[in-house]
Amino acid sequence: MVNANQVLFCREHNCATSADEESAASSRPSLECSTRRHGGPNQRALEMMAVPSLIDIAGTVDTAAATGDIPPDGGLAAWLSVTAGFFVIMNSWGIIISFGIFQTYYVSNLHLPPSDISWIGSLAVFLLFFGGIASGRLTDAGYFRPTTTLGSFLIVFGSFITSLYTTYWQLVLAQGIYIGIGNGFLLTPIMTVVSTYFRRKLPLAMGITACGSVVGGLIYTSIARALLPTIGFRWTLRAIAFIQLDFITFKEPEFNLFILGLFFSFMGVFFGFFYLASYARDVNGMPYIDSLNLLLVLNGISVVGRLLPSPLAKLFGTLNTFIVLMMASAIAVGGVQSLMPAAIAVLNSDLRNVGSRLGIAFAAVGIGSLIGSPIAGVLITARAGSYVGAQAFSGSALAAGALLILAAREIRRRKTSASFWSKL
């Protein structure tokens, strides 16, 4: 494209241009001219010639190219921001779309009209969006961390204070204003950060981030439904606040990757235990008794899998051994289960959080174990009794989990400035 600076440079040095370029009055300087008159290719001329015009034929300006701020559209940091956004949305929108449970409880116990109670939830939704005016400006000014820290504090503080309410206006203040402002100071900044990492894939990234609201709605609604009849309203709100505190304080990406790795890996861990006997009968034609004996053998050799990893972990490192075991099968399944708590301790930087992080890890394992084997069963049925699809799913889940945990190890290694072959 045309660059006026190139023309000015050539005219200043009396460089000859072609007739067409002279008539256009906007051509680039001749490299041959620069070589002849200035003793070789002039560096300034070459640099200007290499710079494309920021204005295309249609006359539009590519601002991303002009500023150099072209989003990477992927990468570890980008997808970690999506993961963080998922959990933030889970704790902001998730608790808001679960307000129906509180609406029913407040109407029944405060004996107020439903419209009065709905003002609490409506106020929280209003502040979630309206708070973006302040939090968005603060984020642009470089105060992302202070803004999100304040928002996190207000959400947890508001949840704890809500559990102590005695009057209607205390609920309005705690659950409506505190939690509403807290959500507003989290939603806009995190969506802003996610949008800076993507361009073509931005709709996908935003969609994944927004799915946090679905997970949050399911989690908090289920918690309230299970706990309200047993431990009462106050301790139910405190339990929700503790869960929010755990998720919000997860600032270590290696631990988040580790949790995701556990989720995927345990979708495939129990496939052999559940379907080995059926596979032996349906595919290999084993008698019923022999197929059960095969399952006994599998359970028996798991003893070795639970004991052998301990000395191996001492020699090669807990996390290294754990990753290798996840890549193996059968005998290694026991090692995956026995080393998991130790691997969490390796990644945890604060011993005061070991208990809560073990709980979150076991929850991820539980969810993966819950859905893994039924998915395998669906694949077997869909393929008319063939186990190939289920085997591929189980193996892929274990491999994906191992790769995620390997990425977590790499982040921890870089933080500690250790070598690649270090014993972690």
Order of alpha helices (4+ residues) and beta strands (2+ residues): alpha-alpha-alpha-alpha-alpha-alpha-alpha-alpha-alpha-alpha-alpha-alpha-alpha-alpha-alpha-alpha-alpha-alpha-alpha-alpha-alpha-alpha
